[in-house]
Amino acid sequence: MRGPAPKLCRLIPGLKLGVKGRARTIAVPHKQPSNDTFELHWKFGRYICQLKRLTFNFCSKGGSSRGLRHFLDFEVNFFISKNPQVSVYIRERNGQHPRLVANYLNGKDRIITIPNHDTLAIWEWLERLRNESGRQWRSERLYQPWITDSPSIQGTWTPFLNKPPLNVNELSYLTEDKKEQEMNNDS
């Protein structure tokens, strides 16, 4: 650190702070650690979880579903209690590998096959699916108004690209009377 810590400056009034140090000492409600004394509008953001439905598909006898069965027996209640906005379904599919089916608000689905995964790996997949928006960026084509074989970082060509800008100042234009006076003065 270049300057003294903000906490030290609060304790010792003679220490001088730089601009960054003074900015750190300003109390901003949303930058403080969360606790129960804050007002409610600082606690809750505007984030809406895009994951609306999560389906666990597993086989009741298959060996590849052993990790998912353990997760469903012991840890799925923690996920449900932490994420009340997500509806959770458990469906038995005998003779198939276990999988997670995530349905998002925009209508997209994501299927993740999880054979032989342990509890920690399943938790990682659940966190990832919960935080995603459901949009499939690789397969969606973003709108581009032109198509080119040699793209340029300078932008698209226009007819006015290399021309000097026009002077549209009214004072620079001559009226017909002034033009005649100038012609008479020249001769």
Protein Blocks (a to p, Z undefined) as FASTA:
>chain_A
ZZdcfklmmmmmmbccdfklmmmmpccfklpccdfkbcfklmpccbdcfbfbdcddddfk
bmklmmmmmmmmmmmmmmmmmmmmbccdddddehiacddddddfkopacddddehiafkl
mmmmmmmmmmpgoiafklpccddfbdcfbdcfkbpcdfklmpccddfbfklpccfklmmm
mmmmmZZ
